[in-house]
């Protein structure tokens, strides 16, 4: 009963802190905007710093928006940040209740707070791995439709390639997303940037640059598309080897988590009472599990970094 009361009190305190902090930020930003509109004075160094921080925050928000859209999720940036903030608070409270030290609090806060972003990154890398080998046939289909078109137009060629149903899944939804973005009033540069982020490899960047030239300058890009297809055919074996290495990196990243699960399962299977006493009730056992979790998290980060670098 006392533990439940502690949890309820902590939850209430965090919710009150969140509400007060949000209200303060809204009030501060509103007053700041009003002052900037009414007072046209020389900017101080502090105002330049605030403007720089706001610009960085805006760039980070735009990055999150592109990441969420490339994953084709319906979650908004505000919802994503809200979930991350709640997990960060949950990590702080769990670290305080379970470990009673700075190491446990900071570790669980960092892990749970960064978890939504890392999961989105891993989901995007999984999508990129699935679509990597099918990108060459899709570019060949696009090139054929472009050459056979009487009056080549990137939007029309893309619509024709999708209508013929020759672009295979799972790459077809990626091209459909590009066609949908280009068909609306959205900026072409934003649509191409999200498309390149979804593909995630240098061949995709080359293809996007060719499409950009064809759309913005109206030039004939059939020769560029032909050269891209030929280069991709020559490098096809290398791309397959790179995909195999990426799969090996992913397996190696998740292996420590599997080993820890097997280790705990065996210990609890052999002697449940002793294992429960040591790993759950004893602070030394909980600290050992925390160290294992930190090592697994570091392995996960390293695998994510190597995967992004390989792509």
C-alpha positions in Angstrom: 0.0 0.0 0.0 2.8 2.4 0.9 4.6 1.6 -2.4 1.4 2.3 -4.4 1.1 5.6 -2.5 4.7 6.5 -3.4 4.0 5.8 -7.1 0.8 7.8 -7.0 2.5 10.8 -5.3 5.4 10.7 -7.8 3.1 10.5 -10.7 1.1 13.5 -9.4 4.2 15.5 -8.8 5.5 14.8 -12.3 2.2 15.7 -13.9 2.0 19.0 -11.9 5.6 19.7 -12.9 4.9 19.1 -16.5 1.7 21.2 -16.5 3.5 24.1 -14.7 6.5 23.9 -17.0 4.3 23.9 -20.1 2.4 26.9 -18.9 5.6 28.7 -18.1 7.0 28.0 -21.5 3.8 29.2 -23.2 3.8 32.4 -21.2 7.5 33.0 -21.8 7.2 32.5 -25.5 4.1 34.6 -25.8 5.7 37.5 -24.0 8.9 37.1 -26.0 6.9 37.3 -29.3 5.0 40.3 -28.1 8.2 42.1 -27.2 9.8 41.3 -30.5 6.7 42.6 -32.3 6.5 45.9 -30.4 10.1 46.7 -29.6 12.5 47.3 -32.5 15.7 47.7 -30.7 19.2 46.5 -31.1 19.5 42.8 -30.4 21.6 41.9 -27.4 24.0 38.9 -27.3 21.5 37.1 -25.2 18.8 37.6 -27.8 21.2 36.2 -30.4 21.8 33.1 -28.3 18.0 32.6 -27.8 17.4 33.0 -31.6 20.2 30.5 -32.2 18.7 28.0 -29.8 15.3 28.5 -31.3 16.7 27.9 -34.8 18.4 24.7 -33.6 15.2 23.5 -32.0 13.3 24.2 -35.2 15.8 22.2 -37.2 15.5 19.3 -34.7 11.7 19.4 -35.0 11.9 19.4 -38.8 14.2 16.3 -38.6 11.7 14.5 -36.3 8.9 15.3 -38.7 10.9 13.9 -41.6 11.8 10.8 -39.6 8.2 10.1 -38.6 6.9 10.7 -42.2 9.6 8.5 -43.7 8.4 5.7 -41.3 4.9 6.3 -42.6 3.5 6.6 -39.0 0.5 8.7 -38.1 2.2 10.0 -34.9 2.7 13.8 -34.9 5.9 15.5 -33.6 4.0 16.8 -30.5 2.8 13.3 -29.7 6.3 11.8 -30.2 7.8 14.4 -27.9 5.1 13.8 -25.4 5.7 10.1 -25.3 9.5 10.6 -25.1 9.0 13.1 -22.2 6.7 10.7 -20.3 9.2 7.8 -20.8 11.9 10.1 -19.6 9.9 10.9 -16.4 9.2 7.2 -16.0 12.9 6.4 -16.3 13.7 9.0 -13.7 11.1 7.7 -11.2 12.0 4.0 -11.8 15.7 4.8 -11.4 15.0 6.6 -8.1 12.7 3.9 -6.7 14.8 0.9 -7.8 18.4 2.0 -7.4 18.5 5.0 -5.0 21.6 6.4 -6.7 22.6 8.9 -9.4 23.9 6.1 -11.7 20.6 4.3 -11.8 18.5 7.5 -12.2 20.6 8.9 -15.0 20.9 5.6 -16.8 17.2 4.7 -16.8 16.3 8.3 -17.7 18.6 8.4 -20.7 17.6 4.9 -21.9 13.9 5.4 -21.7 14.0 9.0 -22.9 15.9 8.1 -26.0 14.0 4.8 -26.7 11.3 6.3 -29.0 13.9 7.9 -31.3 16.0 4.8 -31.4 13.1 2.6 -32.2 12.1 5.0 -35.1 15.6 4.8 -36.4 15.7 1.0 -36.2 12.3 0.8 -38.0 13.6 3.1 -40.8 16.8 1.0 -41.1 14.6 -2.2 -41.4 12.6 -0.6 -44.2 15.8 0.5 -45.9 17.1 -3.1 -45.8 13.9 -4.5 -47.2 13.9 -2.0 -50.1 17.6 -2.0 -50.9 17.7 -4.9 -53.4 14.4 -3.9 -55.1 15.6 -0.4 -55.9 17.4 -1.4 -59.1 14.3 -3.0 -60.7 12.2 0.1 -59.7 14.7 2.5 -61.3 14.7 0.3 -64.4 10.8 0.5 -64.6 11.0 4.3 -64.1 13.6 4.6 -66.8 11.6 2.6 -69.3 8.4 4.7 -68.6 10.5 7.9 -69.0 11.9 6.8 -72.3 8.6 5.6 -73.7 6.8 8.8 -72.7 6.1 11.1 -75.6 6.4 14.2 -73.4 8.5 13.2 -70.4 7.3 14.7 -67.1 8.5 13.4 -63.8 5.1 13.4 -62.1 3.4 11.8 -65.1 6.2 9.2 -65.5 5.9 8.3 -61.8 2.1 8.0 -62.0 2.5 5.7 -65.1 5.1 3.5 -63.4 2.8 3.0 -60.4 -0.3 2.5 -62.5 1.4 -0.4 -64.4 1.9 -2.1 -61.0 5.5 -3.1 -62.0 7.2 -1.7 -58.9 7.3 -4.4 -56.3 6.4 -4.4 -52.7 7.9 -3.2 -50.2 9.3 -0.4 -52.4 6.0 0.4 -54.0 4.6 2.3 -50.9 7.7 4.4 -50.9 7.2 5.6 -54.5 3.4 6.0 -53.8 4.3 8.3 -50.9 6.6 10.3 -53.2 3.8 10.6 -55.9 1.3 11.6 -53.2 3.6 14.3 -51.9 4.4 15.6 -55.4 0.7 15.6 -56.4 -0.3 17.9 -53.5 0.7 21.5 -52.9 3.7 20.5 -50.9 7.1 21.7 -51.8 9.0 19.4 -54.2 12.2 19.7 -52.2 10.5 18.5 -49.0 9.0 15.5 -50.9 12.4 14.5 -52.4 14.1 14.9 -49.1 11.7 12.5 -47.3 12.0 10.1 -50.3 15.8 10.1 -50.0 15.6 9.6 -46.2 13.3 6.6 -46.6 15.7 5.0 -49.1 18.8 5.8 -47.1 21.6 4.9 -49.5 23.8 6.7 -52.0 21.9 5.3 -55.0 18.7 6.8 -53.7 20.5 10.2 -53.4 21.7 10.0 -57.0 18.2 9.1 -58.2 16.7 12.0 -56.2 19.3 14.4 -57.7 18.3 13.3 -61.2 14.6 13.7 -60.4 15.3 17.2 -59.0 17.0 18.3 -62.2 14.2 16.9 -64.3 11.5 18.6 -62.2 13.1 22.0 -61.4 15.0 22.6 -64.6 12.9 20.6 -67.1 15.9 19.0 -68.7 16.0 15.6 -70.4 17.4 13.1 -67.8 17.2 9.9 -69.8 20.9 9.7 -70.2 21.4 10.2 -66.4 18.9 7.5 -65.6 20.6 5.1 -68.1 24.0 5.8 -66.5 22.5 5.2 -63.0 21.0 1.9 -64.1 24.3 0.7 -65.6 26.3 1.7 -62.5 23.8 0.0 -60.2 24.0 -3.2 -62.3 27.8 -3.2 -62.0 27.6 -2.7 -58.3 24.8 -5.2 -57.6 27.1 -7.8 -56.1 28.7 -5.2 -53.8 25.2 -4.0 -52.7 24.2 -7.6 -51.8 27.4 -8.0 -49.7 26.7 -4.7 -48.0 23.2 -5.8 -47.2 24.6 -9.0 -45.7 27.0 -7.0 -43.5 24.1 -4.9 -42.3 22.2 -8.0 -41.3 25.2 -9.3 -39.4 25.5 -5.9 -37.6 21.9 -6.1 -36.6 22.2 -9.7 -35.3 25.3 -8.8 -33.3 23.5 -5.8 -31.8 20.6 -7.8 -30.5 22.7 -10.9 -29.4 23.6 -9.5 -25.9 19.9 -9.0 -25.1 19.2 -12.6 -26.1 22.1 -13.9 -24.0 20.9 -12.0 -21.0 17.4 -13.4 -21.4 18.7 -16.9 -21.6 21.0 -16.3 -18.6 18.1 -15.0 -16.4 15.8 -17.8 -17.6 18.3 -20.5 -16.6 18.9 -18.9 -13.2 15.2 -18.6 -12.4 14.6 -22.1 -13.7 17.2 -23.6 -11.5 16.4 -21.8 -8.2 13.6 -19.3 -8.4 13.8 -18.1 -4.8 17.5 -17.4 -4.8 17.3 -15.7 -8.2 14.4 -13.5 -7.2 16.1 -12.6 -3.9 19.4 -11.6 -5.7 18.2 -10.0 -8.9 15.1 -8.3 -7.6 15.4 -7.6 -3.9 19.2 -7.3 -3.4 20.7 -3.9 -4.5 23.9 -5.6 -5.7 21.9 -7.9 -8.1 19.9 -4.9 -9.4 23.1 -3.0 -10.0 24.5 -5.9 -12.0 21.3 -5.9 -14.1 21.7 -2.2 -14.6 25.3 -2.6 -15.8 24.2 -5.3 -18.2 21.4 -3.0 -19.5 23.9 -0.2 -20.0 26.2 -2.6 -22.0 23.3 -3.8 -24.1 22.2 -0.2 -24.7 25.7 0.7 -25.8 25.8 -2.3 -28.1 22.5 -1.2 -29.5 23.8 2.3 -30.2 26.9 1.0 -31.8 24.9 -1.2 -34.1 22.6 1.6 -35.0 25.6 3.9 -35.8 27.4 1.3 -37.9 24.1 0.5 -39.8 23.6 4.2 -40.6 27.2 4.6 -41.7 27.0 1.5 -43.9 23.8 2.7 -45.6 
